[in-house]
């Protein structure tokens, strides 16, 4: 399956690839938070399957507090081909946020509300780079030959093919590379071989201004029903898309053109309503995760916290700024850009939400909710095609050379 020609590519800027000895062999990273890899293998996840994983970080703290396990998902395109590379997947993720150098707020608000790169298609190099920090990686699929599972595969493949063949996109290219790139011999390209190649593909939609990429919005974890329903809305009250919404969004966008048609009422996914108690537990877990990782200078946002260290050291002022960083991330999760949510460094709005007995819980779709785990339904109305299926370990096999990148600051 070869991707159709699309919109004009963009350039990443002068990309210096720095070797980081703390990473597994073959991994390197952009200073901007993009991890890159040259892999000599394809994975075994078929076109239309969903690849799920778990790794540490602020999002995993939320997931764990909800009593769930999966922290990230990718929609596999199997052996799809583009830019001379075979094997792609689409997901949504974010680089670690940048810092302001101050305390009010300490994190750049736009890096939380409109985090980059957002929804992107990545090749096997990018997928391998992303999963270097994963505790485990599994794909969900079924080969059972029944009418029900044939229909589920039809929906799953239809969603994946819509993303790959019909969704508006824009290529991101290497164009200036300095420094070494670690890789697995014999799959070791030179900087000249990588220059001008596609490292990932920005996915989005077209509006009056032209191509509009989908960024990554933390508020989607609190209020994510519109993207699950396939709406292209991208505004201060409903910004971005997160990983578990991607397959649901794709299914909803493909459905009107499906032939034979699927039911727009019964066969699409719907967001799930969490209890107020679980939402409060998730918010408190997010506070503790951000604060502790900031104080210790560890985790997926390590680069962000190293910047904090350079400004404030490890004394009392660091405790203050980490407390404010935790409040800022929490407020962006709770309110998005409404009322300056992604700028707010106090806990007053959260305290008011916790005290409001009539406030609703989060309304969104988690990886486990998408895939039918942790008590979420695996059959019935508004349940995805992946939910009834079993999961299997992801394995990388075969030959070839696949150089690519993906952010891994947020699941």
C-alpha positions in Angstrom: 0.0 0.0 0.0 1.7 3.2 -1.2 0.7 6.5 0.2 -0.9 9.0 -2.2 0.9 12.3 -3.0 0.0 15.0 -0.5 0.8 18.5 0.6 4.1 20.4 0.6 6.7 19.0 2.9 8.1 21.0 5.8 11.8 21.1 7.0 12.7 20.4 10.6 15.5 23.0 10.7 19.1 22.3 11.3 19.0 19.0 13.0 22.0 18.0 15.1 21.9 14.4 16.0 23.6 13.9 19.4 24.6 10.5 20.7 23.2 9.8 24.2 25.1 7.0 25.9 22.3 6.4 28.4 20.0 5.1 25.7 20.0 1.6 24.2 22.4 1.0 21.3 21.1 2.6 18.1 19.2 5.5 19.7 20.0 9.1 19.4 18.0 12.3 20.0 17.2 15.8 18.8 17.9 18.5 21.3 14.2 19.3 20.6 13.1 16.1 22.2 12.8 13.9 19.1 14.4 10.4 19.4 15.7 8.9 16.2 16.7 5.4 15.2 17.9 3.4 12.3 16.4 -0.1 12.5 16.9 -3.0 10.3 13.5 -4.7 10.8 9.7 -4.6 10.4 7.3 -5.3 13.2 4.7 -8.1 13.0 1.7 -5.9 13.7 -0.7 -6.2 10.8 -2.4 -3.3 9.0 -5.3 -2.2 11.1 -4.1 -3.6 14.4 -3.4 -1.4 17.4 0.0 -1.5 19.1 -0.2 -0.8 22.8 2.6 -0.2 25.3 3.3 1.0 28.8 6.1 3.3 30.0 6.7 5.6 33.0 5.7 9.2 33.0 2.9 11.7 33.9 0.3 10.0 31.7 1.1 6.6 33.1 0.4 8.1 36.6 -3.1 9.0 35.4 -3.7 5.6 33.8 -2.5 3.7 36.9 -4.7 5.8 39.2 -7.7 4.8 37.0 -6.9 1.1 37.5 -5.7 0.7 33.9 -2.4 -0.5 32.4 -1.8 0.7 28.8 -0.3 4.2 28.5 0.1 4.4 24.7 -1.3 3.2 21.4 -0.3 3.3 17.8 -2.4 2.4 14.7 -0.4 0.1 12.5 -0.3 0.4 8.8 1.5 -2.9 8.4 3.8 -3.0 5.4 2.7 0.4 4.0 5.3 2.1 1.8 6.4 5.8 1.7 9.6 7.6 0.9 11.2 4.3 0.0 10.5 2.9 3.5 8.2 -0.1 4.3 6.3 -0.3 7.6 4.5 2.7 9.2 2.2 3.5 12.1 0.2 6.6 13.2 0.1 7.9 16.8 -0.1 11.1 18.8 2.6 12.1 21.2 4.5 15.2 22.5 8.0 16.4 23.1 8.9 17.3 26.7 7.8 20.8 27.3 10.1 23.8 27.4 10.6 26.1 30.3 10.2 29.8 30.6 13.1 30.5 33.0 10.6 31.8 35.6 8.1 30.5 38.1 4.8 31.9 36.9 4.5 29.8 34.9 7.6 27.6 34.8 6.5 25.6 31.7 5.8 27.2 28.3 1.9 27.0 28.2 1.8 26.3 24.5 3.9 23.2 25.0 1.1 21.8 27.1 -2.0 23.1 25.1 -0.6 22.6 21.6 2.3 20.2 22.2 4.4 19.1 19.2 4.5 17.0 17.1 1.1 15.7 17.9 -0.5 13.2 15.5 2.2 11.8 13.2 2.9 8.8 11.0 6.2 7.2 11.8 8.2 4.5 10.1 9.9 1.5 11.9 12.9 3.6 12.9 10.5 6.0 14.7 8.5 3.2 16.3 11.6 1.5 17.5 12.9 4.7 18.9 9.7 5.5 20.8 9.5 2.0 22.3 13.0 2.1 23.8 11.5 3.3 27.0 8.5 0.9 27.0 8.2 -1.8 29.6 6.3 -4.0 27.1 4.8 -3.6 23.5 1.9 -5.7 22.3 -0.5 -5.6 19.3 -4.2 -6.4 19.3 -5.6 -8.5 16.4 -7.6 -11.5 15.5 -7.4 -14.1 12.7 -10.6 -15.9 13.8 -12.7 -16.6 10.8 -16.2 -15.7 11.9 -18.7 -13.2 10.5 -18.3 -11.0 13.6 -14.5 -10.9 13.5 -14.5 -10.5 9.7 -16.6 -7.4 10.2 -14.3 -6.1 13.0 -11.3 -6.6 10.8 -13.1 -4.7 8.0 -13.7 -1.8 10.4 -10.1 -1.8 11.7 -8.4 -2.0 8.3 -10.8 0.7 7.0 -9.8 3.1 9.7 -6.1 2.4 9.1 -6.4 2.8 5.3 -8.3 6.1 5.7 -5.5 7.6 7.7 -2.9 6.3 5.2 -4.7 7.1 2.0 -7.1 9.9 2.6 -6.1 12.0 5.7 -4.4 15.3 4.9 -0.8 15.3 5.8 2.6 17.1 5.5 6.0 15.5 5.4 8.7 16.5 7.9 12.2 16.2 6.4 15.8 16.0 7.5 17.8 18.6 5.6 20.9 19.4 7.6 22.5 16.7 9.8 25.7 17.0 11.8 27.2 14.5 14.2 27.0 10.7 14.3 23.9 8.6 14.2 24.1 5.3 16.2 22.5 2.3 14.5 22.5 -1.4 14.2 25.1 -2.6 11.7 24.8 -3.2 8.8 22.0 -0.7 8.7 24.0 2.5 9.2 23.2 5.4 6.9 25.5 8.4 6.4 24.2 11.9 7.1 24.1 12.4 3.3 21.9 9.4 2.8 19.4 10.8 5.4 19.4 14.4 4.2 16.0 15.1 2.5 14.4 11.9 3.8 11.0 11.8 5.6 11.4 11.3 9.3 7.7 11.5 10.1 4.5 12.7 8.6 2.3 15.4 10.2 -1.4 14.4 10.1 -4.3 16.9 10.4 -7.1 18.4 8.4 -7.6 21.2 5.9 -9.4 24.4 6.8 -9.8 27.8 5.2 -6.1 28.6 6.0 -4.9 25.4 4.5 -3.3 22.4 6.2 -3.9 22.3 10.0 -1.9 19.7 11.9 -3.3 18.0 14.9 -1.2 18.9 18.0 -1.2 17.0 21.3 -3.6 18.5 23.9 -3.4 17.4 27.5 -7.1 18.5 28.1 -8.2 15.7 25.9 -7.7 13.3 28.8 -10.5 15.3 30.7 -12.8 16.1 27.8 -12.1 14.1 24.6 -15.5 13.2 23.2 -15.3 15.3 20.0 -12.2 13.7 18.6 -13.5 10.2 19.4 -16.6 11.2 17.3 -14.4 12.3 14.4 -14.9 16.1 14.7 -12.1 18.3 13.2 -12.7 21.0 15.8 -9.4 22.5 17.1 -10.0 25.5 19.3 -8.9 26.9 22.7 -11.7 24.8 24.3 -11.0 21.6 22.4 -7.4 21.5 21.3 -5.4 18.6 19.9 -5.7 14.8 19.9 -4.1 12.1 22.1 -3.0 8.6 21.2 -6.0 6.5 22.1 -8.3 8.9 20.2 -6.5 8.3 16.9 -8.0 4.9 15.9 -11.5 6.1 17.0 -11.1 9.4 15.0 -10.0 7.4 12.0 -12.9 5.0 12.2 -15.4 7.8 12.4 -13.9 9.6 9.4 -13.8 6.5 7.3 -17.3 5.3 8.2 -19.4 7.6 5.8 -17.5 6.2 2.8 -17.5 2.6 3.9 -18.8 0.2 1.3 -20.5 -2.0 2.5 -21.6 0.7 4.9 -21.2 0.5 8.7 -23.7 2.0 11.2 -22.9 5.5 12.2 -24.9 5.0 15.3 -23.7 1.6 16.5 -20.3 0.8 14.9 -18.3 3.9 15.9 -16.7 4.4 19.3 -17.9 6.7 22.0 -15.9 8.4 24.9 -16.3 6.8 28.3 -17.5 8.7 31.5 -15.2 8.2 34.5 -16.5 8.7 38.0 -15.7 11.9 39.9 -13.7 9.8 42.4 -11.5 8.2 39.8 -11.0 11.6 38.1 -9.8 13.1 41.4 -7.5 10.2 42.0 -6.1 10.6 38.5 -5.5 14.3 39.0 -3.8 13.8 42.4 -1.6 11.1 40.8 -0.6 13.6 38.1 0.3 16.2 40.7 2.5 13.8 42.5 4.2 12.5 39.4 5.1 15.9 38.0 6.2 17.3 41.3 8.4 14.3 42.2 10.0 14.0 38.8 10.7 17.7 38.7 12.3 17.6 42.2 14.5 14.6 41.2 15.2 15.7 37.6 14.1 12.3 36.2 11.6 10.8 33.9 10.4 11.4 30.3 10.6 15.1 30.9 14.1 14.9 32.3 15.3 17.6 29.8 12.6 20.0 31.1 13.6 19.4 34.7 17.3 19.8 33.9 16.4 23.3 32.7 14.7 23.9 36.0 17.8 22.8 37.8 19.9 25.2 35.8 17.7 28.1 36.8 16.8 27.2 40.4 19.2 24.5 41.7 17.9 21.9 44.2 17.1 24.3 47.1 13.8 25.7 48.4 13.2 27.7 45.2 13.2 24.4 43.2 10.4 23.0 45.4 8.4 26.1 44.7 8.8 26.0 41.0 8.1 22.2 40.9 4.9 22.8 42.9 3.9 25.4 40.4 4.8 23.1 37.5 2.6 20.4 38.9 -0.3 22.9 39.3 0.2 24.2 35.7 0.1 20.7 34.1 -2.9 19.8 36.3 -4.8 22.9 35.3 -4.1 22.2 31.6 -5.4 18.7 32.1 -8.5 20.0 33.9 -9.4 23.1 31.9 -7.3 23.3 28.7 -6.9 26.9 27.6 -10.1 28.0 29.2 -9.6 30.7 31.9 -5.8 30.5 31.2 -5.7 26.9 32.4 -2.4 26.1 30.8 -0.8 29.2 32.4 -2.3 28.8 35.9 0.2 27.8 38.6 -2.2 27.7 41.6 -4.4 24.8 42.8 -7.5 26.9 43.4 -9.4 25.6 40.4 -8.6 22.0 41.2 -9.6 22.5 44.8 -12.9 24.0 43.6 -13.5 21.0 41.3 -12.8 18.5 44.0 -15.1 20.3 46.4 -18.0 20.5 43.8 -20.1 17.5 44.6 -22.1 17.9 41.3 -19.0 18.1 39.0 -18.8 15.4 36.4 -15.8 13.1 36.0 -13.6 12.9 32.9 -15.2 12.1 29.6 -12.6 10.6 27.3 -11.2 7.4 25.8 -8.1 5.7 27.3 -6.0 3.0 25.7 -7.7 0.3 27.8 -11.1 1.8 27.0 -10.2 1.7 23.3 -9.1 -1.9 23.5 -11.6 -3.4 25.9 -9.4 -4.0 29.0 -9.7 -3.2 32.7 -13.5 -3.7 32.8 -14.4 -1.7 29.7 -16.8 -3.5 27.3 -15.4 -5.8 24.6 -18.6 -6.0 22.6 -21.8 -4.2 22.0 -22.8 -0.8 20.7 -20.1 1.9 20.3 -17.3 -0.6 21.1 -14.3 -0.6 18.7 -13.3 -3.5 16.5 -10.1 -4.1 18.5 -11.8 -4.6 21.8 -12.8 -8.3 21.4 -9.4 -9.4 20.3 -6.4 -10.8 22.1 -3.0 -9.2 22.2 0.4 -10.6 21.2 4.0 -9.5 21.6 5.4 -7.1 19.0 8.5 -8.5 17.3 10.8 -6.8 14.8 11.8 -9.1 11.9 13.1 -8.9 8.4 15.7 -6.9 6.5 16.0 -3.3 5.3 17.0 0.0 6.7 14.4 2.3 8.3 15.6 5.7 9.7 13.0 7.7 11.5 12.1 9.8 14.5 9.3 10.2 17.1 8.8 12.3 20.2 8.5 10.3 23.4 8.0 12.9 26.1 4.3 12.1 26.6 2.2 9.0 26.0 
